[in-house]
Each structure stands twice: as C-alpha cells, then as structure tokens.
Amino acid sequence: MTGDIRDRSDLVRFVVGPGGEIVPDVAARLPGRGLWLTPRRDIVERALAKRLFARAARRPVAAPAGLADRLEAALAQRCIDAIGLARRAGLAVVGFERVSETVRGGKAAALLAAIDGAEGGRRKLQALGRGLPLACVLTAAEIGAAFGREHGVNASLGSGPLCRRFLSDAQKLAGFRANAVVEQALKSVPAAPARPDDGIGVK
C-alpha cells in the first residue's frame, strides 16, 4: 500500500484461515502463507476497500467486520501481556515514585504513560527519563490490568526481551490509536525484509 520495503519486525502479519477469512497474526506464528502489512488503521482499511488481501493471497478471502479494531485489540493485549510477564519477573513497576526509583537506579529501559493521562504528568515523566523510550499507547485501565489493579498512569520496564517485545508491539499499536506515540523507540534486530505486493508483503 505504501510501496516501502520494511523489516518484517515493523509489520503486522495476516493469514487466511481455514474458512477463507483474514485472520490477524500479531505473534507471527500461525501456519500458512503470511500477508504482511504496515501497521496503520488507514492502510488496513484501504487494503480491505481495494481487495488487496485477495490479490496478495491469490484466492477469494472474507474480511471480518471491524478487522482494524480486532487488530488493535490484539496488539493492545500483547502489550498488556508483555508488561504482566515483566512484572512477574520483577522487571516492571507502576506508579510515579517507583518509576522514579528505577530511573535513578539505572534499571529502567522503557517508560509508559497512559494515553488518557494528564499531559503535565507525561511531560514530567519525559523529563525524568530523558533519553529513554516513552510509550504512550495504552489507557490507564489497560496499564492497570497488567499490574492487577484498576488503573496505572506511569510504569517502567527493565531491559530484556520482554521490553523489546513490548516496544515493538507498542509501535504497531500506535498506528491504530489517535494521539498514541512511541518516542525514541528502541530498534530490534533487523529481520529479513518483506517484499511488498501492492502494499502487502507475502511470505
């Protein structure tokens, strides 16, 4: 759709299910031929409108209603799951004071701010963790869910695979939510580039 060549780590994968329906594969693990697309709501909707999934799959396909919304929900859940796993490993904390402690102690590799939190709080977090990636893609309720509480406005993640996974998924999720952003995002190890096919890479 965009005509760009990008690393697969920056794209989202779809497969054609047994019934011929398009299925988002956010973990990139489902069997079948992968259809890779730039993770942006407008691009997914344009691909549907122009029937580009069927062209790339070289077969008739059915697109479920609200495909972009389903993809957004799946990416958000992966972000929440990564934070939850990091929390259980002792690598994630919530609350401004605890986040401040991890930053001062050099234990924070990424910061999180609720997308529906106050702008002043986000700027304060940016100033605290200058130079660290800041992901503002999840709501306070979603951040809270990762920590088993009602809401969480600020959080931090320690370095490691879970942090890299979170940042990768957060960058994709930002393409589906208004005002969402990942600033100074860490780049993962480059993967083999997907070949675009009218905007959908096929592999």
N, CA and C of each residue as an Amber inpcrd file, in Angstrom:
protein
   609
   0.8310000  -1.1970000   0.0000000   0.0000000   0.0000000   0.0000000
   0.8660000   1.2480000   0.0000000   1.9360000   1.2460000   0.8040000
   2.8090000   2.4200000   0.8450000   3.9130000   2.3340000  -0.1860000
   4.2290000   1.1140000  -0.6580000   5.3110000   0.9430000  -1.6140000
   6.6800000   0.8820000  -0.9790000   6.7430000   0.9040000   0.3760000
   8.0300000   0.8790000   1.0740000   8.4780000  -0.5600000   1.3100000
   9.8090000  -0.7440000   1.3750000  10.3750000  -2.0140000   1.8270000
  10.7440000  -1.8290000   3.2920000  10.1600000  -2.6640000   4.1620000
  10.3910000  -2.5200000   5.5890000  10.7130000  -3.8740000   6.1990000
  11.4080000  -3.8400000   7.3530000  11.6700000  -5.0750000   8.0750000
  10.3580000  -5.6970000   8.5290000  10.3080000  -7.0130000   8.5290000
   9.0930000  -7.6810000   8.9890000   8.7830000  -7.3600000  10.4350000
   9.8020000  -7.0610000  11.2310000   9.5610000  -6.7140000  12.6360000
   8.7380000  -5.4410000  12.7720000   8.6680000  -4.6340000  11.7070000
   7.8900000  -3.3900000  11.7360000   6.4910000  -3.5680000  11.1560000
   6.1660000  -4.7730000  10.6890000   4.8990000  -5.0210000  10.0080000
   3.9960000  -5.9140000  10.8420000   2.7370000  -6.0150000  10.4300000
   1.8170000  -6.9620000  11.0520000   1.4870000  -8.0510000  10.0360000
   1.2940000  -9.2570000  10.5370000   1.0680000 -10.4190000   9.6770000
  -0.4000000 -10.8400000   9.7350000  -0.9000000 -11.2330000   8.5890000
  -2.2270000 -11.8230000   8.4830000  -2.0730000 -13.1660000   7.7890000
  -2.9970000 -14.0670000   8.0700000  -3.0650000 -15.3250000   7.3310000
  -4.5140000 -15.5460000   6.9060000  -4.7060000 -16.4300000   5.9420000
  -6.0460000 -16.8120000   5.5310000  -6.4250000 -18.0620000   6.3100000
  -7.5030000 -17.9670000   7.0910000  -7.9420000 -19.0830000   7.9140000
  -8.5600000 -20.2000000   7.1030000  -8.8800000 -21.3170000   7.7590000
  -9.4500000 -22.4790000   7.0580000 -10.7350000 -22.1580000   6.3100000
 -11.5000000 -21.1900000   6.8110000 -12.7430000 -20.8390000   6.1550000
 -12.6120000 -19.7340000   5.1350000 -11.3520000 -19.3410000   4.8410000
 -11.1220000 -18.2920000   3.8640000 -11.1890000 -16.8950000   4.4320000
 -11.2350000 -16.7840000   5.7620000 -11.3010000 -15.4710000   6.3830000
  -9.9000000 -14.9430000   6.6960000  -9.7460000 -13.6240000   6.6570000
  -8.4830000 -12.9900000   7.0150000  -8.3550000 -12.9600000   8.5380000
  -7.2300000 -13.4590000   9.0380000  -7.0120000 -13.5440000  10.4840000
  -5.7500000 -12.7680000  10.8440000  -5.8170000 -11.7890000  11.7670000
  -4.5990000 -11.1150000  12.2380000  -3.7300000 -12.1000000  13.0100000
  -2.4430000 -12.0880000  12.7370000  -1.4930000 -12.9880000  13.4150000
  -0.4240000 -12.1220000  14.0670000  -0.7760000 -11.4780000  15.1850000
   0.1290000 -10.4970000  15.7840000   1.4020000 -11.1290000  16.3380000
   1.3410000 -12.4110000  16.6680000   2.5440000 -13.0980000  17.1510000
   3.3670000 -13.6810000  16.0130000   2.8400000 -13.6140000  14.7820000
   3.5300000 -14.1350000  13.5860000   3.9040000 -15.6020000  13.7370000
   2.9500000 -16.4070000  14.2530000   3.2320000 -17.8230000  14.4830000
   2.2240000 -18.7620000  13.8310000   1.1250000 -18.2420000  13.3250000
   0.1090000 -19.1220000  12.7450000   0.6130000 -19.7560000  11.4550000
   0.1920000 -20.9720000  11.1840000   0.6200000 -21.6260000   9.9370000
  -0.0330000 -20.9640000   8.7320000   0.5870000 -21.1540000   7.5980000
   0.0290000 -20.6250000   6.3620000   0.8590000 -19.4980000   5.7950000
   0.4910000 -19.0970000   4.6230000   1.1880000 -18.0320000   3.9120000
   0.9130000 -16.7030000   4.5960000   1.9550000 -15.9930000   4.9360000
   1.8000000 -14.7250000   5.6290000   1.5960000 -13.5560000   4.6830000
   0.6710000 -12.6840000   5.0340000   0.4340000 -11.4430000   4.3100000
   0.8360000 -10.3120000   5.2530000   1.8430000  -9.5360000   4.8780000
   2.4310000  -8.5430000   5.7760000   2.0090000  -7.1370000   5.3660000
   1.6240000  -6.3430000   6.3490000   1.0890000  -5.0190000   6.0630000
   1.6150000  -4.0010000   7.0720000   1.7910000  -2.7760000   6.6290000
   2.1850000  -1.6930000   7.5220000   1.1130000  -1.5090000   8.5940000
   1.5040000  -1.4660000   9.8710000   0.5090000  -1.3990000  10.9520000
  -0.0800000   0.0020000  11.1490000  -1.0180000   0.3380000  10.2770000
  -1.7480000   1.6010000  10.4040000  -3.2030000   1.3600000  10.0490000
  -4.0760000   1.9490000  10.8290000  -5.5070000   1.7490000  10.6140000
  -5.9270000   2.1200000   9.1940000  -5.4630000   3.2680000   8.7050000
  -5.8930000   3.7020000   7.3760000  -5.4140000   2.7550000   6.2900000
  -4.2300000   2.1640000   6.4750000  -3.7080000   1.2410000   5.4650000
  -4.4770000  -0.0720000   5.4750000  -4.8170000  -0.5760000   6.6650000
  -5.6190000  -1.7960000   6.7460000  -6.9800000  -1.5740000   6.0850000
  -7.6090000  -0.4440000   6.3740000  -8.9270000  -0.1620000   5.8010000
  -8.8560000   0.0330000   4.2920000  -7.7650000   0.6400000   3.8060000
  -7.6060000   0.8050000   2.3690000  -7.3800000  -0.5420000   1.6830000
  -6.5950000  -1.4180000   2.3370000  -6.3550000  -2.7470000   1.7700000
  -7.6580000  -3.5220000   1.6490000  -8.5400000  -3.3620000   2.6230000
  -9.8400000  -4.0240000   2.5610000 -10.6870000  -3.4430000   1.4330000
 -10.7090000  -2.1200000   1.3480000 -11.5390000  -1.4580000   0.3400000
 -11.0990000  -1.8190000  -1.0760000  -9.7990000  -1.9890000  -1.2810000
  -9.2710000  -2.2950000  -2.6120000  -9.0720000  -3.7880000  -2.8450000
  -9.5180000  -4.6080000  -1.8930000  -9.4270000  -6.0720000  -2.0130000
  -7.9900000  -6.5540000  -2.2270000  -7.0670000  -5.8890000  -1.5630000
  -5.6590000  -6.2400000  -1.7440000  -5.2920000  -7.5510000  -1.0390000
  -6.0280000  -7.9180000   0.0050000  -5.7480000  -9.1950000   0.6570000
  -6.0060000 -10.3570000  -0.3070000  -7.1050000 -10.2900000  -1.0400000
  -7.4200000 -11.3500000  -2.0050000  -6.3840000 -11.3870000  -3.1150000
  -5.9290000 -10.2250000  -3.5650000  -4.9280000 -10.1840000  -4.6250000
  -3.6130000 -10.7980000  -4.1530000  -3.1990000 -10.4480000  -2.9120000
  -1.9360000 -10.9750000  -2.3940000  -2.0290000 -12.4680000  -2.1050000
  -3.1990000 -12.9190000  -1.6210000  -3.3800000 -14.3360000  -1.3010000
  -3.6380000 -15.1810000  -2.5460000  -3.9730000 -14.5150000  -3.6540000
  -4.2940000 -15.1890000  -4.9190000  -5.4630000 -16.1720000  -4.7590000
  -6.4430000 -15.7270000  -3.9710000  -7.6450000 -16.5340000  -3.7510000
  -8.7110000 -15.6420000  -3.1440000  -9.9770000 -16.0070000  -3.2520000
 -11.0170000 -15.2150000  -2.5950000 -10.8600000 -15.2910000  -1.0720000
 -11.0350000 -14.1850000  -0.4090000 -10.9470000 -14.1520000   1.0510000
 -12.1200000 -13.3430000   1.5900000 -12.4450000 -13.6120000   2.8530000
 -13.5070000 -12.8750000   3.5350000 -12.8780000 -12.0710000   4.6610000
 -13.2370000 -10.8160000   4.7560000 -12.7130000  -9.9550000   5.8200000
 -13.7750000  -9.7950000   6.8990000 -13.4900000 -10.1660000   8.1450000
 -14.4750000  -9.9990000   9.2100000 -14.7450000  -8.5250000   9.4720000
 -15.9330000  -8.2300000   9.9410000 -16.2770000  -6.8480000  10.2720000
 -15.3510000  -6.3400000  11.3700000 -14.9210000  -5.0910000  11.2320000
 -14.0750000  -4.4980000  12.2640000 -12.6890000  -5.1020000  12.3430000
 -12.1050000  -5.4600000  11.2060000 -10.7800000  -6.0960000  11.2140000
  -9.7400000  -5.2000000  11.8730000  -9.7420000  -3.9040000  11.5510000
  -8.7650000  -2.9970000  12.1540000  -8.9470000  -2.9170000  13.6640000
 -10.2020000  -2.9400000  14.1390000 -10.4640000  -2.9120000  15.5740000
  -9.9810000  -4.1910000  16.2440000 -10.1780000  -5.3110000  15.5660000
  -9.7020000  -6.5920000  16.1120000  -8.1840000  -6.6040000  16.2190000
  -7.5290000  -6.0480000  15.2030000  -6.0730000  -5.9850000  15.2280000
  -5.5930000  -5.0670000  16.3480000  -6.2470000  -3.9270000  16.5110000
  -5.8910000  -3.0170000  17.6010000  -6.0240000  -3.7170000  18.9550000
  -7.1330000  -4.4230000  19.1610000  -7.3530000  -5.1170000  20.4310000
  -6.2970000  -6.1890000  20.6760000  -5.9200000  -6.9120000  19.6180000
  -4.9160000  -7.9690000  19.7600000  -3.5510000  -7.3820000  20.1000000
  -3.1930000  -6.2730000  19.4720000  -1.9140000  -5.6290000  19.7740000
  -1.9060000  -5.0700000  21.1900000  -3.0250000  -4.4800000  21.6020000
  -3.1070000  -3.9550000  22.9690000  -2.9500000  -5.0790000  23.9830000
  -3.5840000  -6.2240000  23.7080000  -3.4700000  -7.3480000  24.6390000
  -2.0440000  -7.8760000  24.6990000  -1.3500000  -7.9050000  23.5680000
   0.0500000  -8.3450000  23.5940000   0.9030000  -7.3980000  24.4320000
   0.6270000  -6.1050000  24.3350000   1.3600000  -5.1340000  25.1530000
   1.0980000  -5.3770000  26.6310000  -0.1820000  -5.5740000  26.9740000
  -0.5460000  -5.8330000  28.3730000   0.1070000  -7.1170000  28.8600000
   0.0910000  -8.1490000  28.0370000   0.6820000  -9.4310000  28.4270000
   2.1870000  -9.2970000  28.6630000   2.8670000  -8.5370000  27.8040000
   4.3140000  -8.3580000  27.9710000   4.6180000  -7.6390000  29.2780000
   3.8340000  -6.6200000  29.6010000   4.0360000  -5.9100000  30.8680000
   3.7870000  -6.8490000  32.0420000   2.7020000  -7.6410000  31.9440000
   2.3980000  -8.5750000  33.0200000   3.5020000  -9.6000000  33.2400000
   4.0630000 -10.1160000  32.1530000   5.1720000 -11.0660000  32.2820000
   6.3940000 -10.3900000  32.9000000   6.6480000  -9.1500000  32.4830000
   7.7750000  -8.4080000  33.0530000   7.5520000  -8.1430000  34.5380000
   6.3260000  -7.8360000  34.9130000   6.0190000  -7.6100000  36.3340000
   6.3050000  -8.8600000  37.1510000   5.8680000 -10.0180000  36.6490000
   6.0950000 -11.2620000  37.3910000   7.5700000 -11.6300000  37.4480000
   8.3430000 -11.1080000  36.5040000   9.7950000 -11.3510000  36.5200000
  10.5410000 -10.2850000  37.3170000   9.8010000  -9.3660000  37.9170000
  10.4340000  -8.3080000  38.6960000  11.0460000  -7.2150000  37.8470000
  10.5630000  -7.0710000  36.6090000  11.1560000  -6.1090000  35.6720000
  10.2240000  -4.9540000  35.3260000   9.0720000  -4.8760000  35.9910000
   8.1280000  -3.7980000  35.7000000   7.5490000  -3.2500000  36.9930000
   7.4230000  -1.9510000  37.0680000   6.8290000  -1.2940000  38.2380000
   5.8250000  -0.2580000  37.7510000   4.8940000   0.1060000  38.6190000
   3.8680000   1.0880000  38.2890000   3.8220000   2.1400000  39.3910000
   3.4500000   3.3600000  39.0140000   3.4030000   4.4620000  39.9680000
   4.6140000   5.3700000  39.8030000   4.3680000   6.6880000  39.8540000
   5.4450000   7.6240000  39.5380000   6.6370000   7.4840000  40.4740000
   6.4030000   7.2990000  41.7560000   7.5210000   7.2050000  42.6950000
   8.3820000   5.9770000  42.4350000   7.7450000   4.8450000  42.2080000
   8.5080000   3.6270000  41.9350000   9.2270000   3.7160000  40.5930000
   8.5660000   4.3230000  39.6070000   9.2260000   4.5270000  38.3210000
  10.4380000   5.4290000  38.4910000  10.2910000   6.4750000  39.2810000
  11.4140000   7.3910000  39.5340000  12.5960000   6.6450000  40.1340000
  12.3140000   5.7340000  41.0520000  13.3870000   4.9610000  41.6810000
  14.1210000   4.1030000  40.6550000  13.3800000   3.4680000  39.7490000
  14.0440000   2.6190000  38.7550000  14.8770000   3.4520000  37.7890000
  14.3820000   4.6410000  37.4470000  15.1490000   5.5050000  36.5470000
  16.4300000   5.9590000  37.2240000  16.3140000   6.4310000  38.4560000
  17.5090000   6.9040000  39.1780000  18.5030000   5.7750000  39.4150000
  17.9830000   4.5530000  39.5650000  18.8640000   3.4070000  39.7890000
  19.3890000   2.7830000  38.5120000  19.0360000   3.3520000  37.3610000
  19.5070000   2.8290000  36.0900000  18.8840000   1.5090000  35.6970000
  17.7170000   1.1980000  36.2650000  17.0760000  -0.0900000  35.9960000
  15.9450000   0.0090000  34.9810000  15.6220000   1.2050000  34.5370000
  14.5230000   1.3830000  33.5880000  15.0590000   1.4150000  32.1630000
  14.4340000   0.6280000  31.2850000  14.8150000   0.6290000  29.8680000
  13.7410000   1.2600000  28.9980000  12.5240000   1.3690000  29.5330000
  11.4210000   1.9880000  28.8010000  10.4030000   2.5170000  29.7920000
   9.7730000   3.6210000  29.4310000   8.7550000   4.2440000  30.2710000
   7.3990000   4.1650000  29.5850000   6.3430000   4.0910000  30.3960000
   4.9820000   4.0410000  29.8810000   4.1680000   5.1560000  30.5200000
   3.3900000   5.8340000  29.7110000   2.4510000   6.8410000  30.1930000
   1.0870000   6.5330000  29.6120000   0.0490000   6.6210000  30.4200000
  -1.3030000   6.3380000  29.9550000  -1.7170000   7.3460000  28.8920000
  -2.3190000   6.8480000  27.8250000  -2.7230000   7.7180000  26.7280000
  -3.8210000   8.6850000  27.1630000  -4.5690000   8.2940000  28.1940000
  -5.6230000   9.1570000  28.7110000  -5.2150000   9.8570000  30.0080000
  -3.9080000   9.8710000  30.2820000  -3.4070000  10.5680000  31.4580000
  -3.2110000  12.0570000  31.1790000  -2.9160000  12.8030000  32.2220000
  -2.7180000  14.2480000  32.0870000  -1.4450000  14.5420000  31.3070000
  -1.5020000  15.5640000  30.4470000  -0.3390000  15.9490000  29.6480000
   0.8130000  16.3860000  30.5380000   0.4990000  17.0670000  31.6370000
   1.5500000  17.5090000  32.5540000   2.3190000  16.3410000  33.1420000
   1.6040000  15.2750000  33.4740000   2.2660000  14.0910000  34.0160000
   3.1690000  13.4330000  32.9950000   2.7350000  13.4350000  31.7430000
   3.5570000  12.8520000  30.6900000   4.8420000  13.6530000  30.4950000
   4.7200000  14.9820000  30.5220000   5.9260000  15.8130000  30.3750000
   6.8790000  15.6020000  31.5420000   6.3270000  15.4330000  32.7260000
   7.1570000  15.1760000  33.9050000   7.9080000  13.8630000  33.7620000
   7.2210000  12.8570000  33.2160000   7.8580000  11.5580000  33.0080000
   8.9440000  11.6670000  31.9480000   8.6850000  12.4300000  30.8930000
   9.6850000  12.6340000  29.8480000  10.9470000  13.2760000  30.4180000
  10.7620000  14.2740000  31.2640000  11.9080000  14.9630000  31.8580000
  12.6810000  14.0270000  32.7750000  11.9640000  13.1720000  33.4780000
  12.6130000  12.2340000  34.3980000  13.4790000  11.2330000  33.6450000
  12.9210000  10.6890000  32.5700000  13.6310000   9.6290000  31.8450000
  14.1770000  10.0930000  30.5280000  14.7790000  11.2550000  30.5110000
  15.3120000  11.7960000  29.2670000  16.2560000  10.7840000  28.6110000
  15.9980000  10.4900000  27.3380000  16.8230000   9.5240000  26.6170000
  16.2530000   8.1220000  26.6130000  15.2400000   7.8550000  27.4480000
  14.6170000   6.5350000  27.4620000  13.4080000   6.5170000  26.5270000
  13.1140000   5.3770000  25.9110000  11.8950000   5.2870000  25.1010000
  10.6720000   5.5310000  25.9760000   9.7050000   6.2500000  25.4560000
   8.4630000   6.5210000  26.1670000   7.3010000   6.0750000  25.2930000
   6.5320000   5.1070000  25.7850000   5.3790000   4.5900000  25.0550000
   4.1030000   5.1320000  25.6670000   3.3620000   5.8460000  24.8550000
   2.0660000   6.3770000  25.2820000   1.0220000   5.7870000  24.3410000
   0.6510000   4.5380000  24.5960000  -0.2380000   3.8130000  23.6870000
  -1.3880000   3.1130000  24.4110000  -1.2510000   2.8630000  25.7040000
  -2.2620000   2.1490000  26.4770000  -3.0310000   3.1050000  27.3740000
  -4.2750000   2.7600000  27.6820000  -5.0560000   3.5540000  28.6210000
  -4.6180000   3.2310000  30.0490000  -5.0390000   4.0710000  30.9900000
  -4.7210000   3.8220000  32.3950000  -5.3180000   2.4970000  32.8580000
  -6.5090000   2.1520000  32.3500000  -7.1320000   0.8780000  32.7180000
  -6.3230000  -0.3000000  32.1900000  -5.7940000  -0.1660000  30.9710000
  -5.0060000  -1.2610000  30.3870000  -3.6730000  -1.4320000  31.1130000
  -3.0160000  -0.3290000  31.4470000  -1.7710000  -0.4350000  32.2170000
  -2.0660000  -1.0500000  33.5740000  -3.1590000  -0.5970000  34.2010000
  -3.5260000  -1.1530000  35.4970000  -3.7860000  -2.6440000  35.4260000
  -4.4350000  -3.0890000  34.3540000  -4.7430000  -4.5170000  34.2150000
  -3.4800000  -5.3640000  34.2180000  -2.4100000  -4.8410000  33.6420000
  -1.1460000  -5.5850000  33.6040000  -0.5570000  -5.7610000  35.0010000
  -0.9520000  -4.9040000  35.9260000  -0.4420000  -4.9590000  37.2960000
  -1.5020000  -5.4380000  38.2880000  -2.6420000  -5.9110000  37.7760000
  -3.6790000  -6.4240000  38.6470000  -4.3530000  -5.3530000  39.4780000
  -4.4780000  -4.1510000  38.9340000  -5.1440000  -3.0690000  39.6490000
  -6.0660000  -2.3310000  38.6830000  -6.8520000  -1.3940000  39.2240000
  -7.8450000  -0.7240000  38.3930000  -7.2330000   0.1860000  37.3410000
  -6.1870000   0.8990000  37.7070000  -5.5670000   1.7800000  36.7230000
  -4.1110000   2.0410000  37.0980000  -3.3540000   2.4730000  36.1000000
  -1.9530000   2.8430000  36.3040000  -1.5800000   3.8810000  35.2680000
  -1.0720000   4.9990000  35.7150000  -0.7790000   6.1050000  34.7960000
   0.6570000   6.0590000  34.2950000   1.5850000   5.7120000  35.1670000
   3.0040000   5.6440000  34.7990000   3.5590000   4.2780000  35.1590000
   4.4440000   3.7680000  34.3200000   5.0920000   2.4870000  34.5910000
   6.4440000   2.4770000  33.9010000   7.2600000   1.5040000  34.2680000
   8.5600000   1.3360000  33.6040000   8.8550000  -0.1400000  33.4330000
   9.6600000  -0.4400000  32.4350000  10.0960000  -1.8020000  32.1610000
  11.6160000  -1.8610000  32.1970000  12.1440000  -2.9620000  32.7410000
  13.5770000  -3.1770000  32.7040000  14.0000000  -3.7490000  31.3720000
  15.2840000  -3.7590000  31.1290000  15.7980000  -4.2100000  29.8390000
  15.6250000  -5.7140000  29.6670000  15.5950000  -6.1410000  28.4170000
  15.4880000  -7.5600000  28.1230000  14.5060000  -7.8280000  26.9980000
  14.2900000  -9.1010000  26.6720000  13.4160000  -9.4720000  25.5540000
  11.9800000  -8.9710000  25.7100000  11.4510000  -8.9770000  26.9370000
  10.0780000  -8.5270000  27.1230000   9.9370000  -7.0400000  26.8380000
  10.9310000  -6.2770000  27.1990000  10.9130000  -4.8420000  26.9150000
  10.9720000  -4.6130000  25.4070000  11.8290000  -5.3420000  24.7200000
  11.9220000  -5.1870000  23.2670000  10.6280000  -5.6120000  22.5880000
  10.0500000  -6.6960000  23.0740000   8.7630000  -7.1420000  22.5060000
   7.6940000  -6.0800000  22.7370000   7.6350000  -5.5420000  23.9530000
   6.6330000  -4.5200000  24.2440000   6.7890000  -3.3160000  23.3270000
   7.9990000  -2.8220000  23.1730000   8.2150000  -1.6320000  22.3520000
   7.8600000  -1.8820000  20.8920000   8.1580000  -3.0730000  20.4010000
   7.8070000  -3.4120000  19.0260000   6.2920000  -3.4180000  18.8350000
   5.5800000  -4.0580000  19.7650000   4.1250000  -4.1090000  19.6580000
   3.4990000  -2.7420000  19.9150000   4.0870000  -1.9740000  20.8250000
   3.5600000  -0.6320000  21.1150000   3.6770000   0.2610000  19.8910000
   4.7800000   0.1310000  19.1590000   4.9550000   0.9340000  17.9480000
   3.8720000   0.5940000  16.9200000   3.5290000  -0.6700000  16.8220000
   2.4710000  -1.0820000  15.9010000   1.1060000  -0.5820000  16.3790000
   0.8600000  -0.7140000  17.6770000  -0.4160000  -0.2690000  18.2360000
  -0.6300000   1.2260000  18.0220000   0.4500000   1.9900000  18.0380000
   0.3290000   3.4420000  17.8560000  -0.2870000   3.7990000  16.5090000
  -0.1810000   2.9030000  15.5390000  -0.7610000   3.1670000  14.2280000
  -2.2740000   3.0220000  14.1820000  -2.8630000   2.5750000  15.3040000
  -4.3070000   2.3350000  15.3320000  -5.0390000   3.2120000  16.3390000
  -4.2930000   4.0210000  17.0980000  -4.9250000   4.8240000  18.1380000
  -4.5690000   6.2940000  17.9800000  -5.5870000   7.1280000  18.0320000
  -5.3600000   8.5680000  17.9460000  -4.5420000   9.0440000  19.1350000
  -3.5700000   9.9000000  18.8640000  -2.7080000  10.5160000  19.8860000
  -1.7390000   9.5380000  20.5410000  -1.6930000   8.2980000  20.0470000
  -0.7260000   7.3410000  20.5790000   0.6350000   7.5960000  19.9520000
   1.6840000   7.3750000  20.7290000   3.0360000   7.6360000  20.2290000
   4.0440000   6.8090000  21.0120000   5.1020000   6.3990000  20.3360000
   6.2640000   5.7860000  20.9900000   7.4490000   6.6430000  20.6170000
   7.9780000   7.3560000  21.5930000   9.0760000   8.2770000  21.3470000
  10.4080000   7.6140000  21.6620000  11.3810000   7.8430000  20.7810000
  12.7250000   7.2880000  20.9470000  12.6700000   5.7810000  21.1200000
  11.8540000   5.1280000  20.2800000  11.6910000   3.6880000  20.3970000
  12.9830000   2.9770000  20.0480000  13.2820000   1.9210000  20.8040000
  14.4530000   1.1020000  20.5130000  14.1790000   0.2600000  19.2840000
  15.1650000   0.1040000  18.4400000  15.0280000  -0.7440000  17.2630000
  15.4400000  -2.1660000  17.6150000  14.6490000  -3.1110000  17.1740000
  15.0000000  -4.5030000  17.3770000  15.9980000  -4.9300000  16.3090000
  16.5200000  -6.1620000  16.4760000  17.4560000  -6.6820000  15.4820000
  16.7440000  -6.7640000  14.1390000  17.3200000  -6.2030000  13.0640000
  16.6280000  -6.1980000  11.7740000  16.2990000  -7.6030000  11.3130000
  15.1120000  -7.7750000  10.7920000  14.6940000  -9.0500000  10.2280000
  14.7470000  -8.9490000   8.7190000  14.5380000 -10.0930000   8.0630000
  14.5480000 -10.0800000   6.5950000  13.3980000  -9.2240000   6.0980000
  13.6340000  -8.3770000   5.1140000  12.5610000  -7.5160000   4.6220000
  11.5010000  -8.2970000   3.8720000  10.2610000  -7.8410000   4.0310000
   9.1630000  -8.4370000   3.2790000   9.0230000  -7.7190000   1.9500000
   8.7160000  -8.4650000   0.9020000   8.5530000  -7.8810000  -0.4110000
   7.1270000  -7.3460000  -0.5430000   6.9650000  -6.0530000  -0.8520000
   5.6070000  -5.5270000  -0.9640000   4.9080000  -6.0400000  -2.2090000
   3.6190000  -6.3340000  -2.0770000   2.7960000  -6.7560000  -3.2060000
   1.5850000  -5.8420000  -3.2010000   1.7220000  -4.6810000  -3.8880000
   0.6920000  -3.6530000  -3.8300000   0.4250000  -3.2440000  -2.3900000
   1.4730000  -3.2410000  -1.5930000   1.3120000  -2.7950000  -0.2100000
   1.2650000  -3.9340000   0.7720000   1.0650000  -5.1810000   0.3120000
   1.0300000  -6.3180000   1.2140000   2.1920000  -7.2270000   0.8680000
   3.1120000  -7.3990000   1.8250000   4.2160000  -8.3160000   1.6130000
   3.7350000  -9.7380000   1.7860000   4.2800000 -10.6600000   1.0150000
   3.8270000 -12.0440000   1.0510000   5.0200000 -12.9500000   1.3120000
   4.8530000 -13.8640000   2.2880000   5.9070000 -14.8260000   2.5740000
   5.3010000 -16.0380000   3.2490000
